[in-house]
Amino acid sequence: MGLVILGPVVGTGRTCVVHALDDERVLRRVQPGIDVTAETAALAYAIGQGYPAPQVFEVHGQDMIMQRVDGPTMLTALAGGGLGLEEAAEVLADLLRRLHALPPRPGAASGTRLLHLDLHPDNVMLSATGPVVIDWANARDGAPALDVAMSAVILAQVAVDDEHPAAPAAGALLAAFLRHGLDLLDELPTAARLRGGDPMMSERELALIPAAATLVGKLAG
């Protein structure tokens, strides 16, 4: 990689910062020590199968030069009133269905599919050509129900947080999402366990997971 002039920050996450490079590219820089090999492979496979995700042009250590996706996140659109809860729930459910409909990756265990494991409104960009799923850091092969359960638990964590201003909206979005009937109950305990093992979450966030899993089970049961 030659000289790269970083533009303004256009996105941040728990472990990364995204800088604009030009109208078509961004540089996503993750924290030192994080291996992006699995994420890059997951993205390459998903894109190769026609799934809506940003293309990776180059990888150099912790730096990924990627396709720039313009548009608000689903979370921003929900907060601004540009997207309704029912429509958002439908988009989330459809994105999960489409991902799990892809053929299994070569060498993957029987019955597994590529999972995102962090698909929630802040990881969906609403581009002019349709929704695009970003941040594939947690991607791996597994049971599709685990992916659905993880998305539900993430929404429920906000819904059960009495101090979060978006708690009522998150609860409504969760209920609408679960009405789409995607299988998740068998993998709900595993999703809660995996979520509870995330080293980037605060103690307060971790403490909300049992109540979140209970809410998901109640609404989905």
C-alpha positions in Angstrom: 0.0 0.0 0.0 1.4 3.3 -1.0 1.0 6.7 0.6 -2.6 7.0 1.9 -4.0 10.3 2.9 -6.7 9.8 5.4 -9.9 11.8 5.1 -12.4 12.6 7.8 -13.8 10.0 10.1 -17.1 8.7 8.6 -17.7 5.9 11.1 -16.6 4.4 14.4 -17.1 1.1 16.2 -16.0 -0.6 19.4 -12.8 -1.8 17.7 -12.4 0.3 14.6 -12.3 3.8 13.0 -13.4 4.3 9.4 -11.8 7.2 7.4 -12.9 8.4 4.0 -10.2 8.1 1.3 -12.2 9.4 -1.7 -15.7 9.1 -3.2 -15.4 5.4 -3.7 -13.2 4.1 -0.9 -12.7 4.1 2.9 -10.0 2.9 5.2 -11.2 0.8 8.1 -8.6 0.6 10.8 -9.1 -1.9 13.6 -7.3 -2.0 16.9 -3.8 -3.6 17.0 -3.8 -7.3 17.7 -7.1 -7.9 15.9 -6.8 -10.4 13.0 -9.0 -9.4 10.1 -8.4 -12.6 8.1 -11.6 -14.3 8.9 -13.6 -11.1 8.3 -12.0 -10.6 4.9 -12.8 -14.1 3.9 -16.4 -13.9 5.1 -16.9 -10.6 3.1 -15.3 -12.1 0.0 -17.6 -15.1 0.1 -20.7 -13.1 0.8 -20.0 -10.6 -2.0 -19.1 -13.5 -4.4 -22.5 -14.9 -3.8 -24.2 -11.6 -4.5 -25.0 -10.6 -0.9 -25.0 -6.8 -0.2 -21.8 -6.1 1.6 -18.9 -3.7 1.0 -16.1 -4.9 -1.2 -12.6 -5.2 0.2 -9.9 -3.9 -2.1 -6.8 -4.3 0.0 -5.8 -5.5 3.4 -2.6 -4.4 5.1 -2.3 -5.5 8.7 -5.1 -3.8 10.6 -6.0 -1.6 7.7 -8.8 -2.6 5.2 -9.4 -0.5 2.2 -13.0 -1.0 1.4 -15.8 0.2 -0.8 -17.5 3.3 0.4 -21.2 3.0 1.1 -23.1 6.2 1.2 -26.3 6.6 3.1 -27.5 6.6 6.7 -27.5 3.6 9.0 -30.8 2.0 9.7 -30.4 3.2 13.3 -30.1 6.8 12.1 -33.0 6.5 9.8 -35.2 5.1 12.6 -34.2 7.8 15.0 -34.9 10.5 12.3 -38.3 9.1 11.4 -37.2 8.2 7.8 -37.8 4.5 8.4 -40.7 2.8 10.3 -40.3 0.0 12.8 -42.2 -2.5 10.7 -40.2 -1.7 7.6 -36.9 -2.0 9.6 -37.9 -5.3 11.0 -38.8 -6.6 7.6 -35.4 -5.5 6.2 -33.5 -7.2 9.1 -35.4 -10.4 8.7 -34.9 -10.4 4.9 -31.2 -9.8 5.2 -30.9 -12.7 7.6 -32.9 -15.0 5.3 -30.8 -14.0 2.3 -27.6 -14.6 4.1 -28.6 -18.0 5.3 -29.9 -19.0 1.9 -26.4 -18.8 0.5 -24.7 -22.1 -0.1 -22.4 -23.3 2.7 -18.8 -22.3 2.4 -16.4 -25.0 1.2 -15.3 -27.1 4.2 -18.1 -25.9 6.5 -19.8 -28.5 8.7 -23.0 -30.0 7.4 -26.1 -27.9 8.1 -24.2 -24.7 8.7 -24.2 -21.4 6.8 -22.2 -18.2 7.0 -23.4 -16.1 9.9 -22.9 -12.4 10.6 -23.5 -12.5 14.3 -23.8 -8.7 14.7 -26.7 -7.8 12.4 -28.6 -5.0 14.0 -29.7 -1.5 12.8 -26.4 0.2 13.3 -24.7 -2.3 11.0 -27.1 -1.8 8.1 -26.4 1.0 5.7 -29.3 2.3 3.6 -27.7 3.0 0.3 -29.3 4.3 -2.8 -29.3 0.8 -4.2 -30.6 -0.9 -1.1 -29.5 -2.1 2.4 -25.8 -3.0 2.8 -24.5 -5.0 5.7 -21.3 -3.8 7.3 -19.0 -4.9 10.2 -18.4 -8.6 9.6 -15.8 -8.9 12.4 -17.9 -11.7 14.2 -18.7 -13.7 11.1 -18.3 -17.4 11.2 -20.1 -20.6 10.1 -22.8 -22.0 12.2 -26.5 -22.7 12.6 -28.7 -19.9 11.1 -30.9 -19.8 14.2 -27.9 -18.6 16.1 -27.6 -15.5 13.9 -31.3 -14.7 14.3 -31.0 -15.2 18.1 -28.0 -12.9 18.3 -29.8 -10.1 16.5 -32.8 -10.5 18.8 -30.6 -10.5 21.9 -28.8 -7.3 20.7 -32.2 -5.5 20.2 -33.4 -6.8 23.6 -30.4 -5.5 25.4 -31.5 -2.0 24.5 -35.2 -2.8 25.2 -34.6 -3.9 28.8 -32.3 -1.0 29.6 -34.5 1.4 31.6 -32.0 4.2 31.2 -31.7 4.0 27.4 -33.8 6.6 25.6 -34.4 4.2 22.7 -35.6 1.3 25.0 -39.3 1.5 24.0 -38.5 1.7 20.2 -36.1 -1.2 20.6 -38.8 -3.2 22.3 -41.2 -2.5 19.5 -38.6 -3.3 16.8 -37.8 -6.5 18.5 -41.5 -7.6 18.6 -41.9 -6.7 15.0 -38.8 -8.6 14.0 -39.9 -11.7 15.9 -43.2 -11.7 14.2 -41.4 -12.7 11.0 -41.2 -16.2 12.5 -37.5 -16.9 12.0 -36.2 -19.9 14.0 -34.1 -18.9 17.0 -35.2 -20.5 20.3 -32.9 -23.6 20.0 -29.9 -21.3 19.7 -31.0 -18.5 22.2 -28.9 -19.8 25.1 -25.8 -20.0 22.9 -26.4 -16.5 21.6 -26.7 -15.1 25.1 -23.5 -17.0 26.1 -21.6 -15.6 23.1 -22.8 -12.1 23.7 -21.8 -12.4 27.3 -18.3 -13.3 26.3 -17.7 -10.1 24.3 -14.7 -8.4 25.9 -15.7 -5.0 24.4 -18.9 -4.8 26.4 -19.2 -2.9 29.7 -20.2 -4.6 32.9 -23.5 -2.8 32.7 -24.2 -4.1 29.2 -23.2 -7.6 30.3 -25.6 -7.4 33.2 -28.5 -6.8 30.9 -28.0 -10.0 28.9 -30.0 -12.4 31.1 -33.0 -10.1 31.1 -32.6 -9.6 27.3 -32.6 -13.4 26.6 -35.6 -13.8 28.8 -37.5 -11.1 26.9 -36.6 -12.7 23.6 -37.8 -16.1 24.8 -41.0 -14.7 26.1 -41.8 -12.9 22.9 -40.7 -15.7 20.6 -42.2 -18.6 22.6 
